[in-house]
């Protein structure tokens, strides 16, 4: 599945292991990398909805048909 970012800086951060570690720390970067891999490997949104750790939920309004996923359990 295609992953897109609204901001170029976010794309740079999430496309680089070094940048992820700098921004989130080693452990959270590992979890984020794992979740991004799961998203890329998914054929459709239904597969992502079945990942309990992703806490998927439907978006509404002009984003209807899209879902939101948690990348990690990072709560700082």
HELIX and SHEET records of a PDB file:
HELIX    1   1 UNK A    8  UNK A   14  1                                   7    
HELIX    2   2 UNK A   17  UNK A   24  1                                   8    
HELIX    3   3 UNK A   26  UNK A   41  1                                  16    
HELIX    4   4 UNK A   45  UNK A   49  1                                   5    
HELIX    5   5 UNK A   52  UNK A   54  5                                   3    
HELIX    6   6 UNK A   61  UNK A   63  5                                   3    
SHEET    1   A 2 UNK A  57  UNK A  58  0                                        
SHEET    2   A 2 UNK A  67  UNK A  68 -1                                        
END                                                                             
